[in-house]
Each structure stands twice: as structure tokens, then as C-alpha cells.
């Protein structure tokens, strides 16, 4: 989704590469992030000229040009002004401090060569952030943190830089001859580094050099022992043995019969080694694993305890609360749903930790699982952006304890996922299944765009032939079989892929229809995006414009009455149940290029669909009192604008029937 790029026509790639010539940029406008561009529009930025391949907004040409991407680079400007220049970001690190000690971060040296910096965004590497130019911050736990500074200029261009922060405990880190560990730096077998007041020797060069500090940061990461060998404390002043420091990382939440993941991340012994971990879960069970999982058999509030023993026999303990709610996987869903998409990235709408998502939402669709970087065909990946794995998982569990469903959404505007072979299908089933299992998601949302579904082989509603569609159907059924009857399946296609198939059933037009039809018995909810779209023909033969009551009613009614795809009677798309259909809307004017609908018009549309009241020109075939509700892009944009979407629509849905 991510401002929901509408993809109406896939542009064919050039068959032969041609050299890029200099371009006269004097008549070409400078690219603007908030400007909408369509096929053929030309822009200039960073001394380069580009041409749009299809609809786009807020996609920097410099980062989004190439095969299958929205911009085509035309060449270098031949002496024009070249457009806005990006700002310069200076984070002035690395930094170091003790736990709970002030660090003054500095953006000195940051500048904009052709304007002014309008925004500073510091991310401290632990889920916290600041918009001050030179913030003062304290870390609560020892460790190595990757801090980023993003600066935005007065034309909306951004630049990001990173630096490292080393946080040590009192007395740690002194007299250490080994260099400080830096995530992503190149290390060889035998290299020594210092971190959290200790020395470590590299065993596996590739893992030592990984930028995944959450996994391989020596002494701290979840799997650091796979990469490093602990060589002992940096200094030994001959004093008394220090107690190990316990980090229990609670409180925790979960459900009956569902594994709760516990973490000792951040626990250290400043002058030795931790030789034993002892977890007591409060129900009589124990574990000696550093990061165990545990299943509770009854609901209630438990006290979990972690006891550490160091290499001189000293012990230290810490306790936390574990709240276990009743198992609800088989409980019925609410009659009327409010569905929102949660960003696993920051696009200016702000970052929200999973545990802090507003309670107005029934379904929280995590955006997105995308192509695995450097992975094999069909492999997908998801890693929390602003939280550790442990914090994100606990956030998911917390939302589930409130009765919310948390799904992983596949695709979005930046992904291009096609399962064109059996190998791709098997890779997808494996990697997506592992994501769902690791994070405890309740199901999957399919949000493939950008031509990922594109009929090429004479498909019909009942007989799809395009491999990407056939394999996605089979893969989804495999995932449903793996996770059982409680597995939730939703879809969020653009209108071209669904209602667009009424007039034209080819290419991307109607390409979701065979998928929806094949999975209709497994489908929980279809919420087509009624935004970033042009006008469309309805089953009454009339054309309706987006953002109107008639458009929302006509496009929804089409799915509830069925229609002949491409106008062919032998290619009929049967109706879905009313409880399987919802309307997809932007949460506000900042969330999409077009299609925003005021709350009063949305409520008129729902009253027309559910009770045949307040209808305008289009009259639905009947009243659908069980019509499911609303979806929006996005939770983050809604929170950014003061819940202007969720507040009125939650209240409206709650009073229906």
C-alpha cells in the first residue's frame, strides 16, 4: 500500500539497451514528493532527468528507477539547474556512555546546499526517537546501538546517516585494548573486539561482520555465541566479584496453549561470565535456556523469575509479570470490522510500537512481508523495523489478548512477488509459514500490486492457468492447512484487479478474480481499495466516480450479486457472502492521492448497503445487514491526524444492529 500506488498499465521493458544522452532539463519541473505524476510525466532531481512509467507519488526517482520500477532515467541534465539537491546529514558519532548517563547527540555539519533543513529525525536504535536537532538521551541497558539521523529539507528531500553508540555498565570497558565492536564492520576469524565491558574473539567472519546487531552483537545479540568467543572482562582491578546484571525484559502477555517467548537480552556479568540461567515461570515449570519459550495451560497472572549465576558462584534475580488470557482462536469475529494497516517503516506518518496500537482496530495488518533481499525466487522476509523481535512479539501477543487479530500482509507497492515455478511456490510456503509461526500472526493478507498478478495464459474464473496465480492459490491453501481452521485470510486488491474485470478480463484487469474464487471458502474478508483509482463501470452499465456514495455502493454490490467477467456469460464470478466484503478507504487526505471520502458520505454508503437507506443514484439489489465494515490505509496516518478515521467509524459500526 504505502500511499497506494495505482498500477493501471504495465509498461513493457526495452528489448535493447541504449546509451543515455544528455537531456535539456530547463523546461522540466523539479520532482516534488507530494506531487502526483502519471505515465509520461517528466521530472528532474539530483542533476538527472526521469520519466514516470505509471501513477506515482512520494517515490524518489533516484531510488525507484530501473526495470519494473515506477521511474525511467532519461539521462543527465545538460546544464540546467538539475532540481533540488538533497540535504547533508551529519550524526557526528560514534558515541559512548554508561547506562543512565546523558548523551548529547549532535547534528552539527548537517546542511542543505540549496535551501534549509525543515526536520530532524533521530532514531536511537531501541524504538525511541526525537525530532530535536541535538537531543539529549539516556539508555537504560548496556549494548551497542545503531543510531540514525534523517534530515528533511524544505523541498521534502531526505538524507539518512547512521552512527554507533556503545553503552557500558559502571566499571566496564576500561583498560580494554581491543577496538570497540561496530555492527556491520568487516571482521576476520581471530579478530578481537570490546563490547559491554568485555573482550570477544571472532569465530565466524560472516556472522561477526553482519549488520544484524540484534542477532550477533557480542555479549548482547540473540545468537552472539554462534559468532564470537567470550574472552573475559576488559579490566580486572582485583576487587570483589560483581554480581551479574539481570535483564528480564518483561512484562509478558500471552494466551492459553500459546507459547510465550522469554528473553534475557541485555543480561551481563561485568567481571566474568554468566554460567547458568534459571527461569521459573510461576506455574511450577522451569528452564535453563537463556531465551526459552513456555506454554501456560490456564489463564491468570503469573510471576516469572530469572536467576543468573556467574563464574564465581554469585547469583542475582529479577521478576516480572506474565498475563495469560483465555484461548480465543475459535471465538467468533465481531459482526462488523474495522481493519487497519500498520507500517513497518516510517514514511512521515510516525512510528507506533505494536503494543501501542489503538484499541479501535479489530484487524491489524502488518505491512509488509516483501521479497527477501538476496533470497531465492519466492522467498519472503519480515523483520520489525523499530522494535526488537522480542518487543514486537510481545506487542502482537498483547493485542491478541485484547481480542484483536494481527495479520502479516504480503506485498505492498514496493514488492514484486510472482510464484512462477514450483520452486518459488515451495520457497514461499516455507518462508511465509516461518514468519507466521515466529511472530504468532493470526493469518495472512494478500496485497500484491505492481503487476505481480497478471494473467498471461488464457485464464478464466474457474480455470486459471497463469503459473503465478495457480501457485499462489496452492500456496495459500497449504498455509491454511498448516495453521488450521482459525487461519484468517484477507485480500486488499486495487479496483483494476477486481471490479475492473467486469469490462475487461485480461492482463491485470480482473486478475484477482480467479484467486478470490478459488479461495472463497477460505476467505475471511475482501476489502478492495476504493482509492487511487479512476472511474469504473458498474453492473447497471453506468460509470461512477471514486469518493462518492454511488461508487462505494456500486463497487460493493457487484461483489455481492456476481457478474460476468469481461462481459462473457460463461466467465461468471459468483457472489461473495456479505460478511466477506468490506470497503477500503484512505484514512485521510494525506494517505492516498485520491478517493478520500468524508465520514458522513461513508456512513451514507454503509446505510445504503446495510439497510437500503440514504441511497443515491445506484440502488443495491437488496439490503446486506451483515456487510462487514471498513478497511483503511493506514493506522499510522490515522494516529498522525488525531484518529479522524477510526473515531467516527468505530462509533458508527458499534451501533449497527
C-alpha positions as CSV (number, residue, x, y, z in Angstrom):
1,X,0.0,0.0,0.0
2,X,2.3,2.8,1.3
3,X,0.3,5.7,-0.3
4,X,-1.3,3.1,-2.5
5,X,0.3,3.4,-6.0
6,X,-2.4,2.6,-8.6
7,X,-1.0,0.3,-11.3
8,X,-3.2,0.6,-14.3
9,X,-0.8,-0.4,-17.1
10,X,2.4,-2.4,-17.0
11,X,4.9,-0.8,-19.3
12,X,7.0,-3.2,-21.4
13,X,10.7,-3.1,-20.9
14,X,13.1,-2.1,-23.7
15,X,14.4,-5.0,-25.7
16,X,17.8,-3.4,-26.3
17,X,19.8,-1.2,-24.0
18,X,20.5,2.3,-25.5
19,X,23.0,4.8,-24.2
20,X,21.6,7.6,-22.0
21,X,22.1,11.0,-23.7
22,X,22.3,14.4,-22.0
23,X,18.9,15.9,-21.5
24,X,17.8,19.6,-21.7
25,X,16.3,20.0,-18.2
26,X,15.4,23.7,-18.5
27,X,11.7,23.0,-19.3
28,X,11.4,20.1,-16.9
29,X,9.9,20.7,-13.4
30,X,11.7,19.7,-10.3
31,X,10.4,16.4,-8.7
32,X,8.2,17.1,-5.7
33,X,7.4,14.4,-3.1
34,X,3.7,15.5,-2.7
35,X,3.0,15.8,-6.4
36,X,1.1,13.1,-8.3
37,X,2.7,12.0,-11.6
38,X,1.2,9.8,-14.3
39,X,2.6,7.9,-17.3
40,X,4.8,10.1,-19.4
41,X,5.4,12.9,-16.9
42,X,9.0,14.2,-16.7
43,X,10.9,15.5,-13.7
44,X,14.4,16.4,-12.7
45,X,16.3,15.8,-9.5
46,X,20.0,15.5,-8.5
47,X,21.1,16.6,-12.0
48,X,19.2,13.7,-13.6
49,X,16.0,13.6,-15.7
50,X,13.3,10.9,-15.3
51,X,10.0,9.9,-16.9
52,X,7.1,8.2,-15.0
53,X,6.1,4.8,-16.2
54,X,2.8,4.9,-14.3
55,X,1.0,6.7,-11.5
56,X,3.3,7.7,-8.6
57,X,3.6,9.9,-5.6
58,X,6.3,10.3,-3.0
59,X,8.6,7.8,-4.7
60,X,12.0,9.5,-5.2
61,X,13.2,8.8,-8.8
62,X,16.7,8.3,-7.7
63,X,15.7,5.4,-5.6
64,X,12.9,4.0,-7.8
65,X,14.2,3.8,-11.4
66,X,15.0,0.6,-13.3
67,X,13.3,-2.5,-14.6
68,X,9.8,-3.0,-13.2
69,X,10.1,0.3,-11.3
70,X,8.0,3.5,-11.5
71,X,10.6,5.8,-13.0
72,X,12.8,5.5,-16.1
73,X,16.0,7.5,-16.0
74,X,16.4,9.6,-19.2
75,X,19.9,10.8,-18.6
76,X,22.0,13.6,-17.1
77,X,20.8,17.2,-17.3
78,X,22.9,19.1,-19.8
79,X,23.4,22.3,-17.8
80,X,20.0,23.0,-16.3
81,X,19.7,23.6,-12.6
82,X,19.1,19.8,-12.0
83,X,16.4,20.4,-9.4
84,X,16.5,20.3,-5.7
85,X,19.7,19.0,-4.1
86,X,19.5,16.6,-1.2
87,X,20.5,17.8,2.3
88,X,23.6,16.6,4.1
89,X,23.2,14.6,7.3
90,X,26.0,14.5,9.9
91,X,25.5,12.4,13.0
92,X,29.0,13.1,14.5
93,X,29.5,9.7,16.1
94,X,30.4,7.3,17.4
95,X,29.2,8.0,20.9
96,X,29.8,6.2,24.2
97,X,28.4,6.4,27.7
98,X,27.4,4.5,30.8
99,X,23.9,3.2,31.4
100,X,21.6,6.0,32.5
101,X,24.2,8.7,31.6
102,X,23.2,11.6,29.3
103,X,24.5,11.6,25.7
104,X,24.2,14.8,23.7
105,X,23.7,13.9,20.1
106,X,24.9,16.5,17.6
107,X,23.7,17.2,14.1
108,X,26.4,19.9,13.6
109,X,27.5,19.9,10.0
110,X,24.1,18.9,8.6
111,X,23.1,21.4,5.9
112,X,21.1,21.9,2.8
113,X,23.1,23.3,-0.2
114,X,20.2,24.9,-1.8
115,X,17.7,25.6,1.0
116,X,17.1,24.9,4.6
117,X,16.6,21.8,6.8
118,X,13.0,21.6,7.9
119,X,13.0,18.4,10.0
120,X,15.5,16.3,12.1
121,X,14.6,12.7,13.0
122,X,16.9,10.8,15.4
123,X,16.2,7.1,15.9
124,X,18.2,5.8,18.9
125,X,18.2,2.1,17.9
126,X,15.9,0.9,20.7
127,X,12.5,2.1,19.4
128,X,12.8,5.6,20.8
129,X,13.2,8.7,18.7
130,X,13.5,12.5,18.8
131,X,12.8,15.4,16.4
132,X,15.3,17.8,18.1
133,X,18.4,18.8,16.2
134,X,20.7,18.0,19.1
135,X,18.8,15.8,21.6
136,X,19.9,14.6,25.0
137,X,19.2,10.9,25.7
138,X,19.9,8.2,28.2
139,X,20.0,4.4,27.5
140,X,18.6,2.0,30.2
141,X,20.5,-1.0,29.0
142,X,24.1,-1.7,28.1
143,X,24.8,-2.7,24.5
144,X,25.8,-1.5,21.0
145,X,23.1,0.6,19.3
146,X,22.9,1.8,15.7
147,X,21.5,5.3,15.7
148,X,20.2,7.0,12.6
149,X,19.7,10.7,11.8
150,X,17.3,11.6,8.9
151,X,17.2,15.2,7.8
152,X,14.5,16.6,5.5
153,X,14.9,19.8,3.5
154,X,12.3,22.5,2.6
155,X,11.5,20.6,-0.7
156,X,10.9,17.3,1.0
157,X,14.2,15.6,0.1
158,X,15.7,13.4,2.8
159,X,19.1,12.0,3.7
160,X,19.9,9.5,6.3
161,X,23.1,8.6,8.0
162,X,24.0,6.2,10.8
163,X,26.4,6.0,13.7
164,X,27.2,3.7,16.6
165,X,26.6,4.1,20.3
166,X,28.4,1.9,22.9
167,X,26.7,1.8,26.3
168,X,28.6,0.1,29.1
169,X,27.9,-0.6,32.8
170,X,29.7,1.1,35.6
171,X,33.4,0.0,35.7
172,X,33.1,-1.9,32.3
173,X,35.2,-1.0,29.3
174,X,38.2,0.5,31.0
175,X,41.8,-0.6,30.0
176,X,40.4,-2.6,27.1
177,X,43.0,-2.7,24.3
178,X,40.6,-4.3,21.8
179,X,38.7,-1.9,19.5
180,X,35.0,-1.2,20.1
181,X,32.6,-3.5,18.2
182,X,30.8,-1.8,15.4
183,X,27.8,-3.6,13.7
184,X,28.4,-4.2,10.0
185,X,32.2,-3.7,10.2
186,X,34.4,-6.3,8.5
187,X,35.9,-8.8,10.9
188,X,38.1,-11.8,10.3
189,X,38.5,-15.0,12.3
190,X,40.6,-14.3,15.3
191,X,39.9,-10.6,15.4
192,X,39.2,-9.2,18.9
193,X,36.7,-6.5,19.9
194,X,35.4,-5.0,23.1
195,X,31.7,-4.6,23.9
196,X,29.7,-4.1,27.1
197,X,32.9,-4.2,29.2
198,X,34.2,-7.5,27.8
199,X,36.5,-8.8,25.1
200,X,35.3,-11.1,22.3
201,X,37.2,-13.1,19.6
202,X,35.6,-13.7,16.2
203,X,34.9,-17.3,15.3
204,X,32.8,-17.0,12.1
205,X,33.8,-14.0,9.9
206,X,30.5,-13.7,8.1
207,X,28.4,-13.6,11.2
208,X,30.8,-11.3,13.1
209,X,30.6,-8.8,10.2
210,X,26.8,-8.9,10.0
211,X,24.9,-5.7,10.4
212,X,22.2,-7.6,12.3
213,X,23.3,-6.4,15.8
214,X,20.1,-7.9,17.3
215,X,21.5,-11.3,16.4
216,X,25.3,-11.1,16.5
217,X,26.3,-8.2,18.8
218,X,28.8,-9.8,21.1
219,X,27.5,-10.4,24.6
220,X,24.1,-9.0,23.7
221,X,22.6,-10.4,20.5
222,X,20.2,-13.3,20.5
223,X,22.8,-15.6,18.7
224,X,26.1,-13.9,19.5
225,X,27.6,-17.2,20.8
226,X,27.4,-18.6,17.3
227,X,29.8,-15.9,16.0
228,X,32.0,-14.9,19.0
229,X,34.0,-16.4,21.8
230,X,33.9,-14.5,25.2
231,X,37.5,-13.7,26.3
232,X,36.6,-12.2,29.6
233,X,36.3,-8.7,31.1
234,X,38.2,-5.7,29.7
235,X,39.7,-4.9,33.1
236,X,40.4,-6.8,36.3
237,X,41.1,-4.4,39.2
238,X,41.4,-7.2,41.7
239,X,38.3,-6.0,43.6
240,X,35.4,-8.1,44.9
241,X,33.4,-10.1,42.4
242,X,30.5,-8.1,40.9
243,X,27.0,-9.6,40.8
244,X,25.6,-10.4,37.3
245,X,23.2,-7.9,36.0
246,X,19.7,-9.3,35.1
247,X,17.5,-8.1,32.3
248,X,14.2,-10.0,32.3
249,X,12.6,-7.8,29.5
250,X,9.1,-8.1,30.9
251,X,6.2,-7.8,31.4
252,X,4.9,-10.6,29.1
253,X,1.4,-11.4,27.8
254,X,0.0,-14.5,26.0
255,X,-2.9,-16.8,25.7
256,X,-3.6,-20.3,27.0
257,X,-1.9,-23.0,24.9
258,X,0.2,-20.4,23.1
259,X,4.0,-20.2,23.5
260,X,5.3,-17.1,25.3
261,X,8.8,-16.1,24.2
262,X,11.0,-15.0,27.2
263,X,14.3,-13.1,26.7
264,X,17.4,-12.4,28.9
265,X,18.7,-10.0,26.3
266,X,20.9,-7.4,27.9
267,X,21.9,-9.6,30.9
268,X,25.7,-9.4,31.5
269,X,28.4,-10.1,34.1
270,X,30.8,-7.2,34.1
271,X,33.8,-9.1,35.6
272,X,33.2,-12.6,34.4
273,X,30.8,-15.0,32.6
274,X,27.2,-16.0,33.2
275,X,27.4,-19.8,33.6
276,X,23.7,-20.6,34.4
277,X,20.3,-19.2,33.5
278,X,17.3,-20.3,35.6
279,X,13.8,-19.3,34.6
280,X,10.9,-20.1,36.9
281,X,7.6,-19.4,35.1
282,X,5.3,-19.2,38.1
283,X,3.3,-22.3,37.3
284,X,5.9,-24.8,38.6
285,X,7.8,-25.1,35.4
286,X,11.5,-24.2,34.9
287,X,14.1,-23.8,32.1
288,X,17.8,-23.3,31.9
289,X,17.7,-21.8,28.4
290,X,18.8,-18.2,28.1
291,X,15.8,-17.3,25.9
292,X,13.2,-20.0,26.5
293,X,9.6,-20.3,25.4
294,X,6.8,-21.6,27.7
295,X,3.2,-22.6,27.3
296,X,0.7,-21.9,30.1
297,X,-2.2,-24.2,30.4
298,X,-4.5,-21.8,32.4
299,X,-5.3,-18.2,32.3
300,X,-4.2,-15.8,35.1
301,X,-1.4,-13.5,36.2
302,X,1.9,-15.3,36.9
303,X,5.2,-14.1,38.4
304,X,8.2,-15.2,36.3
305,X,11.7,-15.1,37.8
306,X,15.1,-15.1,36.1
307,X,18.2,-16.1,38.2
308,X,21.7,-15.7,36.8
309,X,24.8,-17.4,38.2
310,X,28.3,-16.1,37.3
311,X,31.6,-18.0,37.1
312,X,32.3,-17.3,40.7
313,X,29.0,-18.5,42.0
314,X,27.4,-15.1,42.6
315,X,23.7,-15.0,41.8
316,X,21.2,-12.3,41.0
317,X,17.5,-12.4,40.3
318,X,14.7,-10.3,38.8
319,X,10.9,-10.9,38.5
320,X,8.2,-9.8,36.1
321,X,4.5,-10.2,35.5
322,X,3.1,-12.6,32.9
323,X,-0.6,-12.1,32.0
324,X,-2.3,-15.1,30.3
325,X,-5.7,-14.7,28.8
326,X,-8.2,-17.4,27.7
327,X,-7.7,-19.1,24.4
328,X,-9.9,-17.3,21.8
329,X,-8.8,-18.7,18.4
330,X,-12.2,-20.3,17.9
331,X,-14.2,-17.3,19.2
332,X,-16.4,-15.6,16.6
333,X,-15.2,-12.4,15.0
334,X,-17.1,-9.2,15.6
335,X,-20.1,-8.8,13.2
336,X,-18.7,-5.5,11.8
337,X,-14.9,-5.0,11.5
338,X,-12.6,-2.0,11.4
339,X,-9.4,-3.1,9.6
340,X,-6.2,-1.0,9.6
341,X,-2.7,-1.4,8.1
342,X,0.3,-0.8,10.4
343,X,3.5,0.5,9.0
344,X,6.8,-1.4,9.5
345,X,8.6,1.7,8.2
346,X,8.5,5.4,8.7
347,X,7.1,7.4,5.8
348,X,6.4,10.6,7.7
349,X,3.3,9.4,9.5
350,X,5.3,8.3,12.6
351,X,6.2,5.0,14.2
352,X,3.9,3.2,16.5
353,X,5.0,0.2,18.6
354,X,2.8,-2.8,18.2
355,X,1.6,-2.8,21.8
356,X,0.6,0.9,21.4
357,X,-1.8,0.4,18.5
358,X,-5.2,2.0,19.4
359,X,-7.9,-0.4,20.6
360,X,-10.4,0.8,17.9
361,X,-9.0,-1.7,15.3
362,X,-10.3,-5.2,15.1
363,X,-7.7,-6.4,12.5
364,X,-4.1,-5.1,12.5
365,X,-2.5,-5.9,9.1
366,X,1.3,-5.7,9.5
367,X,2.8,-4.1,6.4
368,X,4.7,-5.8,4.8
369,X,6.3,-9.2,4.1
370,X,8.3,-8.5,0.9
371,X,10.9,-10.1,-1.3
372,X,13.8,-11.5,0.8
373,X,16.9,-9.4,0.0
374,X,19.3,-11.6,-1.9
375,X,16.9,-14.6,-1.4
376,X,15.9,-17.3,-3.9
377,X,12.7,-16.9,-6.0
378,X,9.6,-16.9,-3.9
379,X,11.3,-16.3,-0.6
380,X,9.8,-13.5,1.5
381,X,11.1,-11.8,4.6
382,X,9.8,-9.7,7.5
383,X,11.9,-8.1,10.3
384,X,10.4,-5.5,12.7
385,X,11.7,-2.0,11.8
386,X,11.5,-0.1,15.1
387,X,11.4,-2.8,17.8
388,X,13.3,-5.8,18.7
389,X,11.8,-9.2,17.8
390,X,11.0,-9.8,21.4
391,X,9.2,-6.5,21.9
392,X,7.3,-6.8,18.7
393,X,6.2,-10.4,19.5
394,X,5.0,-9.3,22.9
395,X,3.1,-6.5,21.3
396,X,1.4,-8.9,19.0
397,X,0.5,-11.1,22.0
398,X,-0.8,-8.1,23.9
399,X,-3.1,-7.1,21.0
400,X,-4.3,-10.7,20.7
401,X,-5.0,-10.7,24.5
402,X,-7.4,-7.8,23.8
403,X,-9.2,-9.9,21.2
404,X,-7.5,-8.3,18.2
405,X,-6.3,-10.2,15.2
406,X,-2.9,-9.4,13.8
407,X,-2.1,-10.5,10.3
408,X,1.0,-10.3,8.1
409,X,0.3,-8.5,4.8
410,X,2.1,-9.8,1.7
411,X,3.2,-7.3,-0.9
412,X,2.5,-3.6,-0.9
413,X,3.6,-1.1,-3.5
414,X,7.3,-1.8,-3.3
415,X,7.2,-5.6,-3.6
416,X,7.1,-7.6,-6.8
417,X,6.3,-11.2,-5.9
418,X,5.5,-13.8,-8.5
419,X,5.4,-17.5,-7.9
420,X,6.2,-18.6,-11.4
421,X,7.5,-22.0,-10.6
422,X,7.0,-24.9,-8.2
423,X,10.4,-24.0,-6.6
424,X,9.1,-20.4,-6.0
425,X,5.9,-21.8,-4.5
426,X,7.7,-24.1,-2.1
427,X,10.1,-21.3,-1.1
428,X,7.1,-19.0,-0.4
429,X,5.2,-21.6,1.6
430,X,8.3,-22.3,3.8
431,X,9.4,-18.7,4.4
432,X,5.9,-17.2,4.9
433,X,4.9,-20.1,7.1
434,X,8.0,-19.5,9.2
435,X,7.2,-15.8,9.5
436,X,3.6,-16.5,10.7
437,X,4.9,-19.1,13.2
438,X,7.7,-17.0,14.6
439,X,5.6,-13.9,15.2
440,X,2.4,-15.6,16.1
441,X,0.3,-13.9,13.4
442,X,-3.4,-14.9,13.1
443,X,-3.3,-15.1,9.3
444,X,-2.2,-13.5,6.1
445,X,-3.4,-10.6,4.0
446,X,-2.7,-10.6,0.2
447,X,-1.9,-7.1,-1.1
448,X,0.0,-7.8,-4.3
449,X,0.3,-4.9,-6.6
450,X,2.6,-3.7,-9.4
451,X,1.7,-6.4,-11.8
452,X,2.5,-9.3,-9.5
453,X,-0.8,-10.8,-10.6
454,X,-1.0,-10.5,-14.4
455,X,-3.0,-13.0,-16.5
456,X,-0.9,-14.3,-19.4
457,X,-2.3,-17.7,-20.3
458,X,-5.9,-17.5,-21.2
459,X,-7.3,-17.7,-17.7
460,X,-10.9,-17.9,-16.7
461,X,-12.6,-17.5,-13.4
462,X,-13.0,-21.3,-13.0
463,X,-9.8,-22.3,-14.7
464,X,-6.7,-20.1,-14.0
465,X,-3.6,-21.0,-16.0
466,X,-1.1,-18.3,-15.3
467,X,1.6,-20.0,-13.1
468,X,1.8,-17.0,-10.7
469,X,-1.9,-17.3,-9.9
470,X,-2.1,-21.1,-9.8
471,X,0.9,-21.3,-7.5
472,X,-0.4,-18.6,-5.2
473,X,-3.7,-20.4,-4.8
474,X,-1.9,-23.7,-4.0
475,X,0.5,-21.9,-1.6
476,X,-2.3,-20.2,0.3
477,X,-4.2,-23.4,0.7
478,X,-1.0,-25.0,2.1
479,X,-0.6,-22.3,4.7
480,X,-4.3,-22.6,5.7
481,X,-3.8,-26.4,6.1
482,X,-0.6,-25.8,8.2
483,X,-2.2,-23.4,10.6
484,X,-5.8,-24.8,10.8
485,X,-9.3,-23.6,10.7
486,X,-8.6,-20.4,12.7
487,X,-6.3,-19.1,10.0
488,X,-7.6,-15.7,8.8
489,X,-7.2,-14.8,5.1
490,X,-7.9,-11.3,3.7
491,X,-7.1,-9.5,0.5
492,X,-6.7,-5.9,-0.5
493,X,-6.5,-5.6,-4.3
494,X,-6.8,-2.4,-6.3
495,X,-10.1,-1.9,-8.2
496,X,-8.5,-2.7,-11.5
497,X,-7.8,-6.3,-10.3
498,X,-11.4,-6.9,-9.2
499,X,-14.2,-4.7,-10.4
500,X,-12.1,-3.7,-13.4
501,X,-12.6,-7.2,-14.6
502,X,-16.3,-6.5,-15.4
503,X,-15.4,-4.6,-18.6
504,X,-12.0,-6.1,-19.4
505,X,-10.8,-9.5,-18.3
506,X,-7.1,-9.6,-19.3
507,X,-3.7,-8.7,-18.0
508,X,-4.1,-7.1,-14.6
509,X,-7.7,-6.4,-15.2
510,X,-9.7,-8.9,-13.1
511,X,-6.5,-10.8,-12.3
512,X,-7.5,-11.3,-8.6
513,X,-10.9,-12.8,-9.6
514,X,-9.6,-16.4,-10.2
515,X,-7.7,-16.2,-6.9
516,X,-10.7,-14.9,-4.9
517,X,-12.9,-17.5,-6.5
518,X,-10.6,-20.4,-5.8
519,X,-10.1,-19.3,-2.2
520,X,-13.7,-18.1,-1.4
521,X,-14.3,-21.0,1.1
522,X,-11.1,-19.9,2.9
523,X,-11.6,-16.1,2.5
524,X,-12.4,-14.2,5.7
525,X,-12.5,-10.7,4.1
526,X,-12.1,-8.9,0.8
527,X,-11.6,-5.1,1.1
528,X,-10.9,-3.7,-2.3
529,X,-9.1,-0.3,-2.3
530,X,-11.7,2.3,-3.3
531,X,-8.9,4.9,-3.8
532,X,-6.1,5.8,-6.2
533,X,-8.4,4.7,-8.9
534,X,-10.3,6.1,-11.8
535,X,-14.0,6.0,-12.5
536,X,-15.4,2.5,-13.2
537,X,-18.4,0.9,-14.8
538,X,-20.9,-0.9,-12.5
539,X,-23.2,-3.7,-13.3
540,X,-26.0,-1.2,-14.2
541,X,-23.9,0.0,-17.1
542,X,-23.2,3.4,-15.6
543,X,-19.9,4.9,-14.7
544,X,-19.2,6.1,-11.2
545,X,-16.5,8.3,-9.7
546,X,-14.4,7.4,-6.7
547,X,-15.1,9.2,-3.4
548,X,-18.8,9.2,-3.9
549,X,-21.7,7.2,-2.2
550,X,-22.6,5.7,-5.6
551,X,-19.1,4.4,-6.2
552,X,-18.8,2.7,-2.8
553,X,-22.2,1.1,-3.1
554,X,-21.9,0.0,-6.7
555,X,-18.5,-1.5,-6.4
556,X,-19.5,-3.4,-3.2
557,X,-22.8,-4.6,-4.6
558,X,-21.1,-6.0,-7.7
559,X,-19.2,-8.4,-5.4
560,X,-22.4,-9.4,-3.6
561,X,-24.5,-10.1,-6.7
562,X,-21.9,-11.6,-9.0
563,X,-21.1,-10.5,-12.6
564,X,-19.9,-11.8,-16.0
565,X,-16.1,-11.1,-16.2
566,X,-15.3,-9.3,-19.4
567,X,-19.0,-9.4,-20.2
568,X,-18.8,-13.1,-21.0
569,X,-21.7,-15.2,-19.6
570,X,-19.5,-18.3,-19.5
571,X,-17.0,-16.5,-17.3
572,X,-19.2,-15.7,-14.3
573,X,-17.8,-14.6,-11.0
574,X,-20.3,-15.8,-8.3
575,X,-21.3,-13.5,-5.4
576,X,-19.4,-13.5,-2.1
577,X,-21.2,-13.5,1.2
578,X,-21.9,-10.1,2.7
579,X,-19.8,-10.9,5.7
580,X,-16.8,-11.4,3.4
581,X,-16.8,-7.9,1.9
582,X,-15.7,-4.5,3.3
583,X,-14.9,-1.1,1.7
584,X,-11.2,0.0,1.6
585,X,-10.6,3.7,2.1
586,X,-7.8,6.2,2.8
587,X,-7.7,7.3,6.4
588,X,-7.3,11.0,5.4
589,X,-6.2,13.3,2.6
590,X,-2.5,12.5,3.3
591,X,-2.9,8.7,3.0
592,X,-3.7,8.5,-0.7
593,X,-3.7,10.6,-3.9
594,X,-7.4,10.3,-4.4
595,X,-10.6,8.6,-3.1
596,X,-10.8,10.3,0.3
597,X,-14.4,10.2,1.5
598,X,-15.8,12.2,4.4
599,X,-17.2,10.3,7.3
600,X,-20.8,11.4,6.6
601,X,-20.6,10.0,3.0
602,X,-19.0,6.8,4.2
603,X,-21.9,6.3,6.7
604,X,-24.4,7.1,3.9
605,X,-22.8,4.3,1.8
606,X,-22.9,1.8,4.6
607,X,-26.5,2.7,5.4
608,X,-27.4,2.2,1.8
609,X,-25.7,-1.2,1.6
610,X,-26.8,-2.5,5.0
611,X,-30.4,-1.0,5.2
612,X,-31.1,0.4,1.7
613,X,-31.3,3.9,3.4
614,X,-29.8,7.1,2.1
615,X,-29.0,5.6,-1.3
616,X,-28.4,8.0,-4.2
617,X,-28.5,7.0,-7.9
618,X,-27.3,3.4,-7.5
619,X,-29.7,1.1,-5.8
620,X,-28.2,-2.2,-4.4
621,X,-30.0,-5.4,-5.2
622,X,-31.0,-5.9,-1.5
623,X,-30.1,-4.8,2.0
624,X,-27.0,-6.5,3.4
625,X,-27.2,-6.1,7.2
626,X,-24.1,-8.4,7.7
627,X,-21.9,-6.3,5.4
628,X,-18.6,-6.5,7.2
629,X,-17.3,-3.0,7.6
630,X,-14.3,-0.8,6.6
631,X,-10.6,-1.1,5.9
632,X,-8.1,1.8,5.8
633,X,-4.6,2.7,4.9
634,X,-3.5,3.3,7.5
635,X,-3.3,3.0,11.3
636,X,-0.2,5.3,11.4
637,X,-1.7,8.0,9.2
638,X,-4.9,7.9,11.3
639,X,-3.0,8.3,14.5
640,X,-0.9,11.1,12.9
641,X,-4.1,13.0,12.2
642,X,-5.8,12.5,15.6
643,X,-7.8,9.4,14.8
644,X,-10.1,11.2,12.4
645,X,-10.9,7.9,10.6
646,X,-11.1,5.4,13.4
647,X,-13.1,7.5,15.9
648,X,-16.2,8.2,13.9
649,X,-16.3,4.9,12.0
650,X,-15.7,2.8,15.2
651,X,-18.6,4.5,16.8
652,X,-20.8,4.0,13.7
653,X,-20.0,0.3,13.3
654,X,-20.6,-0.3,17.1
655,X,-24.1,1.0,16.9
656,X,-25.1,-1.1,13.9
657,X,-27.6,-3.8,14.8
